[in-house]
Amino acid sequence: MAYQALARKWRPQAFRDIIGQQAVVRTLQNAIEQNRIHHAYLFCGVRGVGKTTTARIFAKALNCANGPAKEPCNECTICREITEGIDLDVREIDAATYSKAEDVRDLRELMQFQPARDRRRVFIIDEVHSLSGQAWNALLKQIEEPPPHVIFMMATTEMHKIPATILSRVQQLVLRKITLDEIATRLEEICAAEGIGADRDALAMIARRGEGSVRDSLSLLDQVIAFSPESLTLADVGSILGLADSRLFSQLVASIAAGDSPRVLSLVEEASASGRDFKLLYRDLLAYLRNLMLLVAGADPSILKADPDELVSLEELRPSFSQNDLLRVINVLLRDEEIVVRSESQRLAVEIALLKASAFPRLLAVEDALASGGTTAPRAAAPAQPRPVAPVARKASAESRAATPAVDEAGTGEAPGGSIDRFVSRVESHRRVAASYLRQARRSAVEGDALIFEFGPDEAFASEYLAEAGNLAPLETIATEVFGRKMSVHPLTKAAPAAAGAPSKAAPVQIENPTIQAFAKHLGGEVVRPKKRTKEPS
């Protein structure tokens, strides 16, 4: 007997065999039990979730010789012929092939005749969204008022292409994507029935690659069994499907965080030498970054669906990113996903996308440039460190820096360039705007259990920003962690002595940052000092 693919051999033949679609199954079984059969059904969902299979089982349950029943017997002649696709009264039509209006009009002739043997004449139209506009018009009247013995069952993966006039005349049944656990359990049952040993981790990897489609997962399982017919291991799955492991992803993400472009290219070369599929590599990298994003955002690790090794690597990378930086990296990669998938030079497309992402440590946020008056330097990449600390030029004059004492006034012996700099660096990783304001302070000192930051009149906006409750509380929390004791933060504005005969109008602001100059040029605006925005009265 010729070999039959697993996706065909293990295709569900009864409602009880369908996994992950309890709501749809219950709706159809109750309709049979209560004799509330609609004249037209639309099954929609992604590929491989059981749309056509469910329609076929429903047709068997309605026409079964021992029914109508909530479960077809699969023993009578009618059930067997519907399963084999040779029943005269149950016709499966591929709308991608029969998409013309003439093909739909042929159905009208068939609809006029009573069923040859079955209770009802059923038309199962697969990929119904492929019908032409004229075909939809020809089908509209037939769906609206079919003969009592006719039932239409349509299946589609693109419900947005179905005309509203059709949607209003059918009963819509949405089949959801199957969860990874449900698919892995089904694969485990099939492997046991086939006498094949399989690791749960290997089956979970196949289910993850199937992306919620049972049919795709079974096709991949068939492929892996051909490679290793005795037993399936995670290494076998990775070898035959060209999957990348979490070690490669953790190194790639760490190199992106450090802005280490040479290391990124080296890892791409390593993946190419091992025969990785770059399209799959890119998608798996996005899935890895999604798990990291959920972890950084504070999600429960149980929802990540990651193996233990991957969870360890994710926890190690967690301190390397702030949430905003990680979102920016993922957005950069998502914008290039379609280019990677469609490009004939997939390796080049992947390299370009990863180099864009690895450039983020050297980028300068506009709000930082505005807050620092245009003197803030972009963050420099530091390949040796997982998260570079940005060197920022002080705005204070040489005289004010010379006037700053070498130790704090409390006599603790802690120099402002030591503990205070560590505090500002820690703030940098969580609140970049606040850190840029702190670096503008003309004087900073540790006085007992207080951190003092003094600003001149021109920097009053910075002092006011830092003094806001929503900004001050996180700063004091960070200060407590850095100094190891309860600390308070005091941003102060110190008025400058008025000079005799000084002009009342402030000198124009000089900003040399090219980004700010470009904004001013193209928007036709004037560069001014950023000030605190007051709330409008409600």
Summary of the structure (lengths in Angstrom):
residues: 538
radius of gyration: 33.2
end to end distance: 79.4
largest distance: 109.6
contacts: 1581
relative contact order: 0.06
helix: 53%
strand: 9%
